[in-house]
Amino acid sequence: MQRFTFICAAAAASLALVACGDKPQELKATGVKQDRAAYTGVGKSQYANGGWTVGDKNSWEQQLKARAQYGQNEYQRVAAPK
């Protein structure tokens, strides 16, 4: 019975030590800049919408409003039933 208690205690201790071995998760230097505003854009890209000017905050906000109104609003997208 003492052997079983010792094995259980050793297993519990090893599990406790394993839980303390978590490594910190940090953002590594990958060359990606995180400090720019979204409206500054990514330069020339085939995925950029043509309705906004790169670096213009007002045109960026207008494009977001238009996309929210016409692209994501189901009441506007779905035709009224006849």
C-alpha positions in Angstrom: 0.0 0.0 0.0 2.9 2.3 0.7 4.3 1.7 -2.7 1.0 2.7 -4.4 0.9 5.9 -2.3 4.5 6.7 -3.3 3.7 6.1 -7.0 0.6 8.3 -6.8 2.5 11.1 -5.0 5.4 10.9 -7.6 2.9 11.1 -10.5 1.1 14.1 -8.9 4.5 15.8 -8.4 5.6 15.2 -11.9 2.3 16.5 -13.3 2.7 19.6 -11.2 6.2 20.2 -12.5 5.1 19.7 -16.1 2.4 22.4 -15.6 5.1 24.9 -14.5 7.1 24.3 -17.7 4.9 26.5 -20.0 7.1 28.7 -22.2 6.1 32.4 -22.6 4.5 33.1 -26.0 5.9 36.3 -27.4 5.6 37.9 -30.8 8.9 37.1 -32.5 10.6 39.5 -34.9 9.1 38.4 -38.2 9.5 41.6 -40.1 5.8 42.5 -39.9 5.1 46.0 -38.8 2.3 46.3 -36.3 2.4 50.0 -35.6 0.8 51.5 -38.7 -2.8 52.6 -39.1 -5.0 50.4 -41.2 -5.8 53.1 -43.7 -2.2 53.5 -44.7 -2.6 50.3 -46.7 -0.1 47.7 -47.8 1.0 49.4 -51.0 0.0 48.1 -54.3 -2.0 44.9 -53.9 -4.3 43.0 -56.2 -6.6 42.5 -53.2 -7.1 46.1 -52.3 -10.4 47.7 -53.2 -10.1 50.4 -55.8 -12.6 52.8 -54.1 -10.2 54.2 -51.5 -7.0 56.1 -51.7 -4.0 54.7 -49.8 -3.2 56.9 -46.8 -6.5 58.8 -46.9 -8.3 58.2 -43.6 -11.6 59.7 -44.8 -11.9 57.5 -47.9 -11.0 54.5 -45.8 -13.8 55.2 -43.4 -16.2 55.8 -46.3 -15.3 52.4 -47.8 -15.9 50.7 -44.4 -19.3 52.3 -44.1 -20.2 51.3 -47.7 -19.1 47.7 -47.2 -21.0 47.5 -43.9 -24.2 48.9 -45.5 -24.2 47.1 -48.9 -22.0 44.0 -48.4 -22.9 42.9 -44.9 -26.4 44.1 -44.4 -28.8 41.3 -45.3 -31.8 43.6 -45.5 -30.1 45.4 -48.4 -28.7 42.4 -50.1 -31.8 40.2 -50.3 -34.5 41.3 -52.6 -37.9 41.8 -51.1 -40.2 38.8 -51.6 -42.9 39.3 -54.3 
